[in-house]
Amino acid sequence: MKHPNDNAKPATATASPRRPRGRPASSDAGGADALLRSARNAFARSGYDATSVREIARVSGVDPALVTHHFGSKEALWIAVVDQIADEAAPMIAKTAALRATSGLGPRARVEGAVSILIDQVFLTPDVGMFFSTAATETGERLNLLIERVVRPFHDVFVPLLTDAIDAGEISQQDPDIMFMMLANGISKTVAYSHMLGPFSSLPRRPKEFKRAVLATALVMLG
């Protein structure tokens, strides 16, 4: 006798794509996203070791059990925050990669375009710079994950643009990897810690002018 399920498709045919480590199922995404935002801010302020699941739950206004339900552990939650940042950075990386194949732009103009794209992203997600300030003190697997998921993909599309411009003599002779780090870190930290600039400048209180000033200063750094 034929079983009713004999004609059913194999489970793998309808299974959803594999999710990155630490990310909740799509059906839970609404509540999980709010928790991720709270966790991102908490990790940015205090770092991984000094941040507790209970504290994240408290500032989120939820029971700690809900955090466990969505993410399972503090480490999985931290990984999910990194994945969220990587997802947000993906369009920036794609736009930067596309610059190298853009006709009508010289090597320096491509670098300037990449810097502008970076600044747009930094102003869109200013808390990322603060998260990196604490996350960069990590060691071992967490640091490796941060580098591979977020830093290396952007490095690998940005540095070739710098190298092309240096080889063409359109940017001063500098180490492209150091230039990349100084630009990326300098821009992100300046925006993330704009409250430190506040006592000396009114620019942080005028976002459009602040953004233009950051871009102009970054372009001067190119030489």
C-alpha positions in Angstrom: 0.0 0.0 0.0 1.3 3.4 -1.0 2.0 5.7 2.0 0.3 9.2 1.7 3.7 10.9 2.0 5.4 8.9 -0.8 4.9 11.7 -3.3 6.0 14.4 -1.0 9.1 16.4 -2.0 12.3 15.7 0.1 12.7 18.0 3.0 15.8 19.5 1.5 13.8 20.8 -1.5 11.7 23.2 0.6 14.2 23.9 3.4 15.0 27.6 3.9 18.6 28.7 3.2 21.1 28.0 6.0 21.2 31.0 8.4 24.5 32.4 9.6 25.6 31.4 13.1 23.6 33.2 15.8 20.9 34.6 13.6 17.2 33.9 14.5 14.7 32.4 12.2 12.8 34.9 10.0 9.6 34.4 12.0 11.4 35.7 15.1 13.2 38.6 13.3 11.1 41.5 14.6 11.8 40.9 18.3 15.4 39.7 17.6 16.2 42.8 15.6 15.4 45.0 18.6 17.5 42.8 20.9 20.4 43.0 18.4 20.3 46.8 18.5 20.3 46.8 22.3 23.1 44.2 22.3 25.1 46.1 19.8 25.0 49.2 21.9 25.8 47.3 25.1 28.8 45.5 23.6 30.0 48.8 22.1 29.9 50.5 25.6 31.3 47.8 27.7 32.9 45.1 25.5 32.1 41.4 25.4 33.3 40.3 28.9 31.6 43.1 30.8 28.3 42.8 29.0 25.7 40.3 30.4 22.7 38.9 28.8 20.7 40.1 31.8 21.9 43.7 31.2 20.9 43.4 27.5 17.5 42.1 28.4 17.1 44.9 31.0 17.7 47.7 28.5 15.6 46.0 26.0 12.7 45.7 28.5 12.4 41.9 28.1 13.0 38.8 30.1 16.5 37.3 29.8 14.8 34.1 28.7 13.7 35.8 25.5 17.3 36.5 24.6 18.1 32.9 25.2 15.1 31.9 23.1 16.3 34.0 20.1 20.1 33.4 20.3 20.9 30.7 22.8 24.0 32.2 24.4 25.9 35.5 24.8 28.5 34.4 22.3 25.8 33.5 19.7 24.3 37.0 20.3 27.7 38.7 19.8 28.1 36.7 16.6 24.6 37.8 15.5 25.6 41.4 16.0 28.7 40.9 13.8 26.5 39.3 11.2 24.1 42.2 11.3 26.9 44.7 10.8 28.3 42.6 7.9 24.8 42.5 6.3 24.5 46.3 6.7 28.0 46.8 5.2 27.3 44.5 2.2 25.9 47.3 -0.1 28.8 49.5 0.7 31.3 46.8 -0.2 29.4 46.0 -3.5 29.4 49.7 -4.5 33.1 50.0 -3.7 34.0 46.9 -5.7 32.0 48.3 -8.6 34.2 51.4 -8.7 37.2 49.6 -10.2 35.2 48.7 -13.3 33.6 52.1 -13.7 34.7 53.7 -16.9 35.3 57.4 -17.1 36.8 57.6 -13.6 40.6 57.8 -13.0 42.3 56.0 -10.2 42.1 58.9 -7.7 38.5 59.6 -8.5 37.7 55.9 -7.7 39.4 56.2 -4.4 37.5 59.5 -3.6 34.3 57.7 -4.6 35.2 54.8 -2.2 35.9 57.3 0.6 32.5 59.0 0.0 30.7 55.6 0.1 32.4 54.8 3.4 31.4 58.1 4.9 27.8 57.6 3.8 27.8 54.2 5.6 29.5 55.5 8.7 26.9 58.3 9.1 24.1 55.8 8.5 25.4 53.4 11.2 27.5 55.6 13.5 27.4 53.1 16.4 29.5 50.6 14.4 32.7 52.6 15.1 32.1 52.4 18.8 31.4 48.7 18.6 34.7 48.2 16.8 36.6 50.2 19.4 35.7 47.5 22.0 35.4 44.5 19.7 38.9 45.1 18.3 40.3 44.3 21.7 39.0 40.7 21.4 41.4 37.8 20.8 41.1 34.4 19.3 38.0 33.2 17.4 35.9 36.3 18.0 38.5 38.6 16.6 39.0 36.3 13.6 35.3 36.3 13.0 35.2 40.1 13.1 38.0 40.4 10.6 36.8 37.8 8.2 33.1 38.9 8.2 33.5 42.7 8.2 37.0 44.0 7.8 38.5 41.8 5.2 35.7 42.0 2.6 35.9 45.8 2.7 39.7 45.8 2.8 39.8 43.5 -0.3 37.8 46.0 -2.4 39.2 49.2 -1.1 43.0 48.5 -1.1 43.2 47.7 -4.8 41.8 51.1 -5.5 44.4 52.7 -3.3 47.1 50.6 -5.0 46.0 51.7 -8.5 46.0 55.3 -7.5 49.5 55.1 -5.9 50.9 53.2 -8.9 49.4 55.9 -11.2 51.1 58.7 -9.1 47.7 60.2 -8.3 48.1 59.5 -4.6 51.3 60.0 -2.6 53.5 56.9 -2.1 52.1 55.3 1.1 51.5 51.8 2.3 48.0 51.0 1.1 47.1 48.8 4.0 48.1 51.4 6.5 46.2 54.1 4.5 43.1 51.9 4.5 43.2 51.4 8.2 43.8 55.0 9.0 41.0 56.1 6.7 38.5 53.5 7.9 39.3 53.9 11.6 39.8 57.6 11.5 36.5 58.2 9.8 34.5 55.8 11.8 35.9 56.8 15.2 35.5 60.5 14.5 31.8 60.0 13.8 31.2 57.5 16.5 32.8 59.7 19.1 31.6 63.0 17.8 30.5 63.9 21.4 34.3 64.2 22.1 34.5 66.8 19.3 31.4 68.7 20.6 33.2 70.9 23.1 35.5 72.2 20.4 33.3 72.3 17.4 29.6 72.8 16.5 29.9 70.5 13.5 28.5 67.4 15.2 25.3 69.4 15.9 25.0 70.1 12.2 25.1 66.7 10.5 25.2 67.8 6.9 28.0 70.2 7.4 29.8 67.6 9.6 29.6 65.0 6.9 31.0 67.4 4.3 33.8 68.3 6.6 34.7 64.7 7.3 34.8 64.0 3.6 36.9 67.0 2.8 39.4 66.1 5.6 39.6 62.5 4.5 40.4 63.5 0.9 43.2 65.7 2.1 44.7 62.6 3.9 45.1 61.0 0.5 47.8 63.6 -0.4 
